[in-house]
């Protein structure tokens, strides 16, 4: 039974990695990357609620006199 010749495996593996690297570089270079996005002002409208203008006191059960 003949032995498997592995002398060319290193060359094949290294060339495969080189080709894959080149392919991925070409794929990535074709992408259009947009410039940094502009900030959009997200101004929230303040709603006037009646309890914001009044002073209110919250009575807790433990703070009541005995």
PQR file of N, CA, C, O and H, with PARSE charges and radii, in Angstrom:
ATOM      1  N   UNK A   1       0.847  -1.180   0.000 -0.4000 1.5000
ATOM      2  CA  UNK A   1       0.000   0.000   0.000 -0.0000 2.0000
ATOM      3  C   UNK A   1       0.894   1.245   0.000  0.5500 1.7000
ATOM      4  O   UNK A   1       1.726   1.409   0.892 -0.5500 1.4000
ATOM      5  N   UNK A   2       0.724   2.121  -0.998 -0.4000 1.5000
ATOM      6  CA  UNK A   2       1.613   3.289  -1.075 -0.0000 2.0000
ATOM      7  C   UNK A   2       1.260   4.327   0.000  0.5500 1.7000
ATOM      8  O   UNK A   2       0.113   4.448   0.430 -0.5500 1.4000
ATOM      9  H   UNK A   2       0.048   1.987  -1.723  0.4000 1.0000
ATOM     10  N   UNK A   3       2.271   5.050   0.402 -0.4000 1.5000
ATOM     11  CA  UNK A   3       2.054   6.090   1.408 -0.0000 2.0000
ATOM     12  C   UNK A   3       1.544   7.361   0.737  0.5500 1.7000
ATOM     13  O   UNK A   3       1.781   7.607  -0.446 -0.5500 1.4000
ATOM     14  H   UNK A   3       3.202   4.951   0.052  0.4000 1.0000
ATOM     15  N   UNK A   4       0.838   8.159   1.532 -0.4000 1.5000
ATOM     16  CA  UNK A   4       0.283   9.399   1.015 -0.0000 2.0000
ATOM     17  C   UNK A   4       1.376  10.457   0.952  0.5500 1.7000
ATOM     18  O   UNK A   4       2.091  10.690   1.927 -0.5500 1.4000
ATOM     19  H   UNK A   4       0.646   7.960   2.493  0.4000 1.0000
ATOM     20  N   UNK A   5       1.491  11.080  -0.186 -0.4000 1.5000
ATOM     21  CA  UNK A   5       2.511  12.114  -0.363 -0.0000 2.0000
ATOM     22  C   UNK A   5       1.979  13.446   0.166  0.5500 1.7000
ATOM     23  O   UNK A   5       1.051  14.015  -0.409 -0.5500 1.4000
ATOM     24  H   UNK A   5       0.911  10.890  -0.978  0.4000 1.0000
ATOM     25  N   UNK A   6       2.553  13.937   1.242 -0.4000 1.5000
ATOM     26  CA  UNK A   6       2.087  15.187   1.873 -0.0000 2.0000
ATOM     27  C   UNK A   6       3.056  16.332   1.653  0.5500 1.7000
ATOM     28  O   UNK A   6       2.967  17.350   2.339 -0.5500 1.4000
ATOM     29  H   UNK A   6       3.307  13.475   1.709  0.4000 1.0000
ATOM     30  N   UNK A   7       3.961  16.194   0.732 -0.4000 1.5000
ATOM     31  CA  UNK A   7       4.973  17.232   0.541 -0.0000 2.0000
ATOM     32  C   UNK A   7       4.381  18.519  -0.043  0.5500 1.7000
ATOM     33  O   UNK A   7       4.928  19.600   0.180 -0.5500 1.4000
ATOM     34  H   UNK A   7       4.034  15.366   0.175  0.4000 1.0000
ATOM     35  N   UNK A   8       3.289  18.422  -0.774 -0.4000 1.5000
ATOM     36  CA  UNK A   8       2.717  19.627  -1.394 -0.0000 2.0000
ATOM     37  C   UNK A   8       1.574  20.225  -0.574  0.5500 1.7000
ATOM     38  O   UNK A   8       0.997  21.235  -0.975 -0.5500 1.4000
ATOM     39  H   UNK A   8       2.845  17.545  -0.955  0.4000 1.0000
ATOM     40  N   UNK A   9       1.243  19.624   0.554 -0.4000 1.5000
ATOM     41  CA  UNK A   9       0.119  20.131   1.341 -0.0000 2.0000
ATOM     42  C   UNK A   9       0.358  21.530   1.870  0.5500 1.7000
ATOM     43  O   UNK A   9      -0.544  22.367   1.845 -0.5500 1.4000
ATOM     44  H   UNK A   9       1.713  18.804   0.880  0.4000 1.0000
ATOM     45  N   UNK A  10       1.552  21.789   2.343 -0.4000 1.5000
ATOM     46  CA  UNK A  10       1.848  23.111   2.885 -0.0000 2.0000
ATOM     47  C   UNK A  10       1.688  24.181   1.808  0.5500 1.7000
ATOM     48  O   UNK A  10       1.123  25.244   2.064 -0.5500 1.4000
ATOM     49  H   UNK A  10       2.285  21.109   2.363  0.4000 1.0000
ATOM     50  N   UNK A  11       2.174  23.906   0.632 -0.4000 1.5000
ATOM     51  CA  UNK A  11       2.041  24.859  -0.475 -0.0000 2.0000
ATOM     52  C   UNK A  11       0.578  25.073  -0.836  0.5500 1.7000
ATOM     53  O   UNK A  11       0.159  26.202  -1.092 -0.5500 1.4000
ATOM     54  H   UNK A  11       2.633  23.043   0.424  0.4000 1.0000
ATOM     55  N   UNK A  12      -0.178  24.024  -0.856 -0.4000 1.5000
ATOM     56  CA  UNK A  12      -1.600  24.149  -1.194 -0.0000 2.0000
ATOM     57  C   UNK A  12      -2.367  24.938  -0.127  0.5500 1.7000
ATOM     58  O   UNK A  12      -3.202  25.784  -0.449 -0.5500 1.4000
ATOM     59  H   UNK A  12       0.163  23.108  -0.648  0.4000 1.0000
ATOM     60  N   UNK A  13      -2.081  24.656   1.113 -0.4000 1.5000
ATOM     61  CA  UNK A  13      -2.785  25.346   2.204 -0.0000 2.0000
ATOM     62  C   UNK A  13      -2.423  26.828   2.218  0.5500 1.7000
ATOM     63  O   UNK A  13      -3.297  27.681   2.372 -0.5500 1.4000
ATOM     64  H   UNK A  13      -1.403  23.969   1.375  0.4000 1.0000
ATOM     65  N   UNK A  14      -1.156  27.129   2.062 -0.4000 1.5000
ATOM     66  CA  UNK A  14      -0.751  28.538   2.054 -0.0000 2.0000
ATOM     67  C   UNK A  14      -1.316  29.281   0.853  0.5500 1.7000
ATOM     68  O   UNK A  14      -1.733  30.432   0.980 -0.5500 1.4000
ATOM     69  H   UNK A  14      -0.446  26.436   1.937  0.4000 1.0000
ATOM     70  N   UNK A  15      -1.337  28.649  -0.292 -0.4000 1.5000
ATOM     71  CA  UNK A  15      -1.915  29.311  -1.464 -0.0000 2.0000
ATOM     72  C   UNK A  15      -3.426  29.482  -1.314  0.5500 1.7000
ATOM     73  O   UNK A  15      -3.987  30.470  -1.786 -0.5500 1.4000
ATOM     74  H   UNK A  15      -0.998  27.713  -0.395  0.4000 1.0000
ATOM     75  N   UNK A  16      -4.085  28.526  -0.660 -0.4000 1.5000
ATOM     76  CA  UNK A  16      -5.517  28.647  -0.415 -0.0000 2.0000
ATOM     77  C   UNK A  16      -5.811  29.850   0.487  0.5500 1.7000
ATOM     78  O   UNK A  16      -6.734  30.622   0.228 -0.5500 1.4000
ATOM     79  H   UNK A  16      -3.629  27.723  -0.276  0.4000 1.0000
ATOM     80  N   UNK A  17      -5.007  29.997   1.556 -0.4000 1.5000
ATOM     81  CA  UNK A  17      -5.200  31.144   2.446 -0.0000 2.0000
ATOM     82  C   UNK A  17      -4.936  32.461   1.720  0.5500 1.7000
ATOM     83  O   UNK A  17      -5.645  33.443   1.940 -0.5500 1.4000
ATOM     84  H   UNK A  17      -4.257  29.370   1.766  0.4000 1.0000
ATOM     85  N   UNK A  18      -3.946  32.485   0.880 -0.4000 1.5000
ATOM     86  CA  UNK A  18      -3.644  33.697   0.128 -0.0000 2.0000
ATOM     87  C   UNK A  18      -4.794  34.054  -0.815  0.5500 1.7000
ATOM     88  O   UNK A  18      -5.192  35.216  -0.902 -0.5500 1.4000
ATOM     89  H   UNK A  18      -3.370  31.687   0.702  0.4000 1.0000
ATOM     90  N   UNK A  19      -5.313  33.074  -1.503 -0.4000 1.5000
ATOM     91  CA  UNK A  19      -6.428  33.325  -2.429 -0.0000 2.0000
ATOM     92  C   UNK A  19      -7.671  33.772  -1.665  0.5500 1.7000
ATOM     93  O   UNK A  19      -8.369  34.691  -2.095 -0.5500 1.4000
ATOM     94  H   UNK A  19      -4.990  32.130  -1.432  0.4000 1.0000
ATOM     95  N   UNK A  20      -7.947  33.129  -0.545 -0.4000 1.5000
ATOM     96  CA  UNK A  20      -9.108  33.545   0.260 -0.0000 2.0000
ATOM     97  C   UNK A  20      -8.950  34.968   0.771  0.5500 1.7000
ATOM     98  O   UNK A  20      -9.908  35.742   0.773 -0.5500 1.4000
ATOM     99  H   UNK A  20      -7.381  32.382  -0.196  0.4000 1.0000
ATOM    100  N   UNK A  21      -7.765  35.306   1.195 -0.4000 1.5000
ATOM    101  CA  UNK A  21      -7.517  36.667   1.665 -0.0000 2.0000
ATOM    102  C   UNK A  21      -7.742  37.671   0.543  0.5500 1.7000
ATOM    103  O   UNK A  21      -8.366  38.709   0.759 -0.5500 1.4000
ATOM    104  H   UNK A  21      -6.987  34.677   1.193  0.4000 1.0000
ATOM    105  N   UNK A  22      -7.250  37.378  -0.634 -0.4000 1.5000
ATOM    106  CA  UNK A  22      -7.420  38.286  -1.776 -0.0000 2.0000
ATOM    107  C   UNK A  22      -8.892  38.408  -2.145  0.5500 1.7000
ATOM    108  O   UNK A  22      -9.371  39.503  -2.439 -0.5500 1.4000
ATOM    109  H   UNK A  22      -6.743  36.535  -0.810  0.4000 1.0000
ATOM    110  N   UNK A  23      -9.607  37.295  -2.132 -0.4000 1.5000
ATOM    111  CA  UNK A  23     -11.039  37.330  -2.482 -0.0000 2.0000
ATOM    112  C   UNK A  23     -11.811  38.189  -1.476  0.5500 1.7000
ATOM    113  O   UNK A  23     -12.644  39.009  -1.864 -0.5500 1.4000
ATOM    114  H   UNK A  23      -9.218  36.405  -1.893  0.4000 1.0000
ATOM    115  N   UNK A  24     -11.532  37.997  -0.192 -0.4000 1.5000
ATOM    116  CA  UNK A  24     -12.240  38.790   0.814 -0.0000 2.0000
ATOM    117  C   UNK A  24     -11.872  40.263   0.729  0.5500 1.7000
ATOM    118  O   UNK A  24     -12.721  41.128   0.945 -0.5500 1.4000
ATOM    119  H   UNK A  24     -10.856  37.331   0.122  0.4000 1.0000
ATOM    120  N   UNK A  25     -10.633  40.550   0.421 -0.4000 1.5000
ATOM    121  CA  UNK A  25     -10.244  41.951   0.276 -0.0000 2.0000
ATOM    122  C   UNK A  25     -10.972  42.589  -0.898  0.5500 1.7000
ATOM    123  O   UNK A  25     -11.403  43.739  -0.811 -0.5500 1.4000
ATOM    124  H   UNK A  25      -9.944  39.847   0.245  0.4000 1.0000
ATOM    125  N   UNK A  26     -11.110  41.866  -1.976 -0.4000 1.5000
ATOM    126  CA  UNK A  26     -11.834  42.411  -3.125 -0.0000 2.0000
ATOM    127  C   UNK A  26     -13.317  42.587  -2.823  0.5500 1.7000
ATOM    128  O   UNK A  26     -13.935  43.555  -3.266 -0.5500 1.4000
ATOM    129  H   UNK A  26     -10.761  40.932  -2.047  0.4000 1.0000
ATOM    130  N   UNK A  27     -13.879  41.660  -2.078 -0.4000 1.5000
ATOM    131  CA  UNK A  27     -15.291  41.784  -1.719 -0.0000 2.0000
ATOM    132  C   UNK A  27     -15.514  42.987  -0.802  0.5500 1.7000
ATOM    133  O   UNK A  27     -16.474  43.740  -0.972 -0.5500 1.4000
ATOM    134  H   UNK A  27     -13.377  40.874  -1.718  0.4000 1.0000
ATOM    135  N   UNK A  28     -14.632  43.155   0.154 -0.4000 1.5000
ATOM    136  CA  UNK A  28     -14.786  44.253   1.102 -0.0000 2.0000
ATOM    137  C   UNK A  28     -14.561  45.600   0.415  0.5500 1.7000
ATOM    138  O   UNK A  28     -15.218  46.587   0.746 -0.5500 1.4000
ATOM    139  H   UNK A  28     -13.853  42.544   0.292  0.4000 1.0000
ATOM    140  N   UNK A  29     -13.642  45.637  -0.533 -0.4000 1.5000
ATOM    141  CA  UNK A  29     -13.343  46.907  -1.197 -0.0000 2.0000
ATOM    142  C   UNK A  29     -14.493  47.384  -2.081  0.5500 1.7000
ATOM    143  O   UNK A  29     -14.540  48.559  -2.444 -0.5500 1.4000
ATOM    144  H   UNK A  29     -13.108  44.835  -0.802  0.4000 1.0000
ATOM    145  N   UNK A  30     -15.413  46.498  -2.432 -0.4000 1.5000
ATOM    146  CA  UNK A  30     -16.540  46.896  -3.275 -0.0000 2.0000
ATOM    147  C   UNK A  30     -17.693  47.499  -2.472  0.5500 1.7000
ATOM    148  O   UNK A  30     -18.638  48.036  -3.050 -0.5500 1.4000
ATOM    149  H   UNK A  30     -15.374  45.543  -2.138  0.4000 1.0000
ATOM    150  N   UNK A  31     -17.618  47.413  -1.156 -0.4000 1.5000
ATOM    151  CA  UNK A  31     -18.685  47.965  -0.330 -0.0000 2.0000
ATOM    152  C   UNK A  31     -18.595  49.480  -0.278  0.5500 1.7000
ATOM    153  O   UNK A  31     -17.509  50.055  -0.203 -0.5500 1.4000
ATOM    154  H   UNK A  31     -16.850  46.977  -0.686  0.4000 1.0000
ATOM    155  N   UNK A  32     -19.745  50.103  -0.317 -0.4000 1.5000
ATOM    156  CA  UNK A  32     -19.804  51.558  -0.176 -0.0000 2.0000
ATOM    157  C   UNK A  32     -20.111  51.879   1.279  0.5500 1.7000
ATOM    158  O   UNK A  32     -21.222  51.654   1.758 -0.5500 1.4000
ATOM    159  H   UNK A  32     -20.627  49.636  -0.378  0.4000 1.0000
ATOM    160  N   UNK A  33     -19.127  52.397   1.961 -0.4000 1.5000
ATOM    161  CA  UNK A  33     -19.333  52.776   3.346 -0.0000 2.0000
ATOM    162  C   UNK A  33     -19.758  54.239   3.389  0.5500 1.7000
ATOM    163  O   UNK A  33     -19.098  55.113   2.826 -0.5500 1.4000
ATOM    164  H   UNK A  33     -18.225  52.580   1.571  0.4000 1.0000
ATOM    165  N   UNK A  34     -20.847  54.479   4.051 -0.4000 1.5000
ATOM    166  CA  UNK A  34     -21.363  55.837   4.125 -0.0000 2.0000
ATOM    167  C   UNK A  34     -20.541  56.654   5.113  0.5500 1.7000
ATOM    168  O   UNK A  34     -19.959  56.096   6.043 -0.5500 1.4000
ATOM    169  H   UNK A  34     -21.383  53.770   4.509  0.4000 1.0000
ATOM    170  N   UNK A  35     -20.488  57.957   4.925 -0.4000 1.5000
ATOM    171  CA  UNK A  35     -19.784  58.781   5.914 -0.0000 2.0000
ATOM    172  C   UNK A  35     -20.539  58.770   7.240  0.5500 1.7000
ATOM    173  O   UNK A  35     -21.649  58.247   7.338 -0.5500 1.4000
ATOM    174  H   UNK A  35     -20.961  58.411   4.169  0.4000 1.0000
ATOM    175  N   UNK A  36     -19.936  59.335   8.217 -0.4000 1.5000
ATOM    176  CA  UNK A  36     -20.559  59.296   9.542 -0.0000 2.0000
ATOM    177  C   UNK A  36     -21.948  59.932   9.490  0.5500 1.7000
ATOM    178  O   UNK A  36     -22.117  61.000   8.902 -0.5500 1.4000
ATOM    179  H   UNK A  36     -19.034  59.759   8.138  0.4000 1.0000
ATOM    180  N   UNK A  37     -22.921  59.299  10.086 -0.4000 1.5000
ATOM    181  CA  UNK A  37     -24.296  59.813   9.993 -0.0000 2.0000
ATOM    182  C   UNK A  37     -24.450  61.135  10.728  0.5500 1.7000
ATOM    183  O   UNK A  37     -23.832  61.373  11.766 -0.5500 1.4000
ATOM    184  H   UNK A  37     -22.784  58.431  10.564  0.4000 1.0000
ATOM    185  N   UNK A  38     -25.275  61.968  10.168 -0.4000 1.5000
ATOM    186  CA  UNK A  38     -25.521  63.262  10.793 -0.0000 2.0000
ATOM    187  C   UNK A  38     -26.464  63.086  11.978  0.5500 1.7000
ATOM    188  O   UNK A  38     -27.348  62.230  11.983 -0.5500 1.4000
ATOM    189  H   UNK A  38     -25.777  61.774   9.324  0.4000 1.0000
ATOM    190  N   UNK A  39     -26.243  63.913  12.958 -0.4000 1.5000
ATOM    191  CA  UNK A  39     -27.096  63.833  14.138 -0.0000 2.0000
ATOM    192  C   UNK A  39     -28.461  64.437  13.837  0.5500 1.7000
ATOM    193  O   UNK A  39     -28.564  65.550  13.323 -0.5500 1.4000
ATOM    194  H   UNK A  39     -25.525  64.609  12.954  0.4000 1.0000
ATOM    195  N   UNK A  40     -29.467  63.710  14.154 -0.4000 1.5000
ATOM    196  CA  UNK A  40     -30.833  64.176  13.954 -0.0000 2.0000
ATOM    197  C   UNK A  40     -31.340  64.641  15.308  0.5500 1.7000
ATOM    198  O   UNK A  40     -31.293  63.907  16.295 -0.5500 1.4000
ATOM    199  H   UNK A  40     -29.383  62.806  14.572  0.4000 1.0000
ATOM    200  N   UNK A  41     -31.818  65.856  15.334 -0.4000 1.5000
ATOM    201  CA  UNK A  41     -32.295  66.386  16.613 -0.0000 2.0000
ATOM    202  C   UNK A  41     -33.611  65.729  16.984  0.5500 1.7000
ATOM    203  O   UNK A  41     -34.582  65.777  16.229 -0.5500 1.4000
ATOM    204  H   UNK A  41     -31.856  66.453  14.532  0.4000 1.0000
ATOM    205  N   UNK A  42     -33.629  65.127  18.136 -0.4000 1.5000
ATOM    206  CA  UNK A  42     -34.821  64.454  18.622 -0.0000 2.0000
ATOM    207  C   UNK A  42     -35.409  65.289  19.760  0.5500 1.7000
ATOM    208  O   UNK A  42     -35.306  64.936  20.935 -0.5500 1.4000
ATOM    209  H   UNK A  42     -32.840  65.089  18.750  0.4000 1.0000
ATOM    210  N   UNK A  43     -36.013  66.381  19.383 -0.4000 1.5000
ATOM    211  CA  UNK A  43     -36.599  67.250  20.402 -0.0000 2.0000
ATOM    212  C   UNK A  43     -37.955  66.691  20.822  0.5500 1.7000
ATOM    213  O   UNK A  43     -38.860  66.521  20.006 -0.5500 1.4000
ATOM    214  H   UNK A  43     -36.096  66.668  18.429  0.4000 1.0000
ATOM    215  N   UNK A  44     -38.065  66.418  22.088 -0.4000 1.5000
ATOM    216  CA  UNK A  44     -39.340  65.923  22.587 -0.0000 2.0000
ATOM    217  C   UNK A  44     -40.193  67.108  23.032  0.5500 1.7000
ATOM    218  O   UNK A  44     -39.706  68.052  23.654 -0.5500 1.4000
ATOM    219  H   UNK A  44     -37.329  66.556  22.751  0.4000 1.0000
ATOM    220  N   UNK A  45     -41.426  67.033  22.709 -0.4000 1.5000
ATOM    221  CA  UNK A  45     -42.334  68.097  23.106 -0.0000 2.0000
ATOM    222  C   UNK A  45     -42.724  67.900  24.560  0.5500 1.7000
ATOM    223  O   UNK A  45     -43.195  66.835  24.958 -0.5500 1.4000
ATOM    224  H   UNK A  45     -41.822  66.266  22.204  0.4000 1.0000
ATOM    225  N   UNK A  46     -42.518  68.952  25.345 -0.4000 1.5000
ATOM    226  CA  UNK A  46     -42.856  68.856  26.759 -0.0000 2.0000
ATOM    227  C   UNK A  46     -44.347  69.100  26.921  0.5500 1.7000
ATOM    228  O   UNK A  46     -44.884  70.115  26.477 -0.5500 1.4000
ATOM    229  H   UNK A  46     -42.135  69.817  25.022  0.4000 1.0000
ATOM    230  N   UNK A  47     -44.996  68.155  27.562 -0.4000 1.5000
ATOM    231  CA  UNK A  47     -46.428  68.284  27.787 -0.0000 2.0000
ATOM    232  C   UNK A  47     -46.651  68.814  29.199  0.5500 1.7000
ATOM    233  O   UNK A  47     -46.131  68.278  30.177 -0.5500 1.4000
ATOM    234  H   UNK A  47     -44.561  67.330  27.923  0.4000 1.0000
ATOM    235  N   UNK A  48     -47.430  69.868  29.271 -0.4000 1.5000
ATOM    236  CA  UNK A  48     -47.738  70.440  30.582 -0.0000 2.0000
ATOM    237  C   UNK A  48     -48.862  69.642  31.223  0.5500 1.7000
ATOM    238  O   UNK A  48     -49.980  69.579  30.711 -0.5500 1.4000
ATOM    239  H   UNK A  48     -47.853  70.303  28.476  0.4000 1.0000
ATOM    240  N   UNK A  49     -48.543  69.049  32.331 -0.4000 1.5000
ATOM    241  CA  UNK A  49     -49.549  68.297  33.067 -0.0000 2.0000
ATOM    242  C   UNK A  49     -49.906  69.071  34.318  0.5500 1.7000
ATOM    243  O   UNK A  49     -49.066  69.799  34.846 -0.5500 1.4000
ATOM    244  H   UNK A  49     -47.635  69.100  32.748  0.4000 1.0000
ATOM    245  N   UNK A  50     -51.118  68.936  34.804 -0.4000 1.5000
ATOM    246  CA  UNK A  50     -51.550  69.759  35.934 -0.0000 2.0000
ATOM    247  C   UNK A  50     -50.745  69.498  37.205  0.5500 1.7000
ATOM    248  O   UNK A  50     -50.584  70.408  38.018 -0.5500 1.4000
ATOM    249  H   UNK A  50     -51.801  68.345  34.375  0.4000 1.0000
ATOM    250  N   UNK A  51     -50.240  68.291  37.396 -0.4000 1.5000
ATOM    251  CA  UNK A  51     -49.535  68.022  38.635 -0.0000 2.0000
ATOM    252  C   UNK A  51     -48.102  68.553  38.614  0.5500 1.7000
ATOM    253  O   UNK A  51     -47.445  68.577  39.654 -0.5500 1.4000
ATOM    254  H   UNK A  51     -50.371  67.552  36.735  0.4000 1.0000
ATOM    255  N   UNK A  52     -47.614  68.973  37.468 -0.4000 1.5000
ATOM    256  CA  UNK A  52     -46.271  69.538  37.435 -0.0000 2.0000
ATOM    257  C   UNK A  52     -46.263  70.970  37.946  0.5500 1.7000
ATOM    258  O   UNK A  52     -45.240  71.438  38.444 -0.5500 1.4000
ATOM    259  H   UNK A  52     -48.148  68.953  36.623  0.4000 1.0000
ATOM    260  N   UNK A  53     -47.373  71.667  37.834 -0.4000 1.5000
ATOM    261  CA  UNK A  53     -47.402  73.062  38.268 -0.0000 2.0000
ATOM    262  C   UNK A  53     -47.790  73.199  39.739  0.5500 1.7000
ATOM    263  O   UNK A  53     -47.589  74.259  40.332 -0.5500 1.4000
ATOM    264  H   UNK A  53     -48.205  71.286  37.430  0.4000 1.0000
ATOM    265  N   UNK A  54     -48.334  72.156  40.328 -0.4000 1.5000
ATOM    266  CA  UNK A  54     -48.767  72.219  41.723 -0.0000 2.0000
ATOM    267  C   UNK A  54     -47.753  71.540  42.623  0.5500 1.7000
ATOM    268  O   UNK A  54     -46.991  70.669  42.202 -0.5500 1.4000
ATOM    269  H   UNK A  54     -48.497  71.294  39.846  0.4000 1.0000
ATOM    270  N   UNK A  55     -47.771  71.970  43.879 -0.4000 1.5000
ATOM    271  CA  UNK A  55     -46.950  71.302  44.866 -0.0000 2.0000
ATOM    272  C   UNK A  55     -47.801  70.219  45.498  0.5500 1.7000
ATOM    273  O   UNK A  55     -48.895  70.486  45.995 -0.5500 1.4000
ATOM    274  H   UNK A  55     -48.390  72.678  44.220  0.4000 1.0000
ATOM    275  N   UNK A  56     -47.306  69.018  45.478 -0.4000 1.5000
ATOM    276  CA  UNK A  56     -48.069  67.927  46.069 -0.0000 2.0000
ATOM    277  C   UNK A  56     -47.234  67.258  47.140  0.5500 1.7000
ATOM    278  O   UNK A  56     -46.010  67.183  47.033 -0.5500 1.4000
ATOM    279  H   UNK A  56     -46.417  68.801  45.075  0.4000 1.0000
ATOM    280  N   UNK A  57     -47.888  66.783  48.151 -0.4000 1.5000
ATOM    281  CA  UNK A  57     -47.209  66.083  49.223 -0.0000 2.0000
ATOM    282  C   UNK A  57     -47.752  64.665  49.276  0.5500 1.7000
ATOM    283  O   UNK A  57     -48.960  64.433  49.237 -0.5500 1.4000
ATOM    284  H   UNK A  57     -48.882  66.843  48.238  0.4000 1.0000
ATOM    285  N   UNK A  58     -46.837  63.742  49.366 -0.4000 1.5000
ATOM    286  CA  UNK A  58     -47.226  62.334  49.436 -0.0000 2.0000
ATOM    287  C   UNK A  58     -47.097  61.884  50.888  0.5500 1.7000
ATOM    288  O   UNK A  58     -46.029  61.996  51.491 -0.5500 1.4000
ATOM    289  H   UNK A  58     -45.855  63.930  49.397  0.4000 1.0000
ATOM    290  N   UNK A  59     -48.171  61.385  51.429 -0.4000 1.5000
ATOM    291  CA  UNK A  59     -48.159  60.903  52.806 -0.0000 2.0000
ATOM    292  C   UNK A  59     -47.941  59.395  52.798  0.5500 1.7000
ATOM    293  O   UNK A  59     -48.735  58.628  52.254 -0.5500 1.4000
ATOM    294  H   UNK A  59     -49.038  61.294  50.939  0.4000 1.0000
ATOM    295  N   UNK A  60     -46.859  59.011  53.409 -0.4000 1.5000
ATOM    296  CA  UNK A  60     -46.612  57.591  53.562 -0.0000 2.0000
ATOM    297  C   UNK A  60     -47.257  57.098  54.840  0.5500 1.7000
ATOM    298  O   UNK A  60     -47.352  57.855  55.806 -0.5500 1.4000
ATOM    299  H   UNK A  60     -46.214  59.634  53.850  0.4000 1.0000
ATOM    300  N   UNK A  61     -47.696  55.868  54.875 -0.4000 1.5000
ATOM    301  CA  UNK A  61     -48.356  55.379  56.093 -0.0000 2.0000
ATOM    302  C   UNK A  61     -47.434  55.421  57.322  0.5500 1.7000
ATOM    303  O   UNK A  61     -47.905  55.615  58.443 -0.5500 1.4000
ATOM    304  H   UNK A  61     -47.618  55.253  54.090  0.4000 1.0000
ATOM    305  N   UNK A  62     -46.148  55.244  57.115 -0.4000 1.5000
ATOM    306  CA  UNK A  62     -45.243  55.243  58.281 -0.0000 2.0000
ATOM    307  C   UNK A  62     -44.937  56.647  58.787  0.5500 1.7000
ATOM    308  O   UNK A  62     -44.450  56.811  59.906 -0.5500 1.4000
ATOM    309  H   UNK A  62     -45.766  55.086  56.204  0.4000 1.0000
ATOM    310  N   UNK A  63     -45.218  57.655  57.978 -0.4000 1.5000
ATOM    311  CA  UNK A  63     -44.907  59.009  58.404 -0.0000 2.0000
ATOM    312  C   UNK A  63     -46.084  59.689  59.117  0.5500 1.7000
ATOM    313  O   UNK A  63     -45.956  60.816  59.594 -0.5500 1.4000
ATOM    314  H   UNK A  63     -45.614  57.522  57.069  0.4000 1.0000
ATOM    315  N   UNK A  64     -47.213  59.009  59.185 -0.4000 1.5000
ATOM    316  CA  UNK A  64     -48.355  59.582  59.878 -0.0000 2.0000
ATOM    317  C   UNK A  64     -48.149  59.506  61.382  0.5500 1.7000
ATOM    318  O   UNK A  64     -47.503  58.578  61.867 -0.5500 1.4000
ATOM    319  H   UNK A  64     -47.317  58.093  58.797  0.4000 1.0000
ATOM    320  N   UNK A  65     -48.690  60.472  62.137 -0.4000 1.5000
ATOM    321  CA  UNK A  65     -48.557  60.401  63.601 -0.0000 2.0000
ATOM    322  C   UNK A  65     -49.353  59.222  64.180  0.5500 1.7000
ATOM    323  O   UNK A  65     -50.388  58.816  63.652 -0.5500 1.4000
ATOM    324  H   UNK A  65     -49.215  61.226  61.743  0.4000 1.0000
ATOM    325  N   UNK A  66     -48.837  58.711  65.254 -0.4000 1.5000
ATOM    326  CA  UNK A  66     -49.511  57.562  65.879 -0.0000 2.0000
ATOM    327  C   UNK A  66     -50.746  57.980  66.648  0.5500 1.7000
ATOM    328  O   UNK A  66     -51.425  57.135  67.231 -0.5500 1.4000
ATOM    329  H   UNK A  66     -47.996  59.041  65.683  0.4000 1.0000
TER
END
